[in-house]
């Protein structure tokens, strides 16, 4: 059974910033990338363990999927998938208030 996908405000802001940056060159591609990021996030609920474990965290409940040069980072909970961040692939995830490890 698929899990519901929930988006944090921070992750939504990330996609907005990415789209604004791409839109400087192409509004079409900005919309396309944003749409594909949303689709990728929504699909995480279908196969939660599909993404790889986030290397910076090493916790199997935190996973990531890739689209172009972006990392979509999410947490698997018993009831839903929580999209935490969307960052550039060359950036390391900064562990801050977005991620509260249960350990």
Secondary structure by P-SEA (a helix, b strand, c coil): cbbbbbbcaaaaaaaaaaaaaaaaccaaaaaaaaaaaaaaaaaccccccccccccccccccccccccccccbbbbbccccccccccccccccccccccccccc
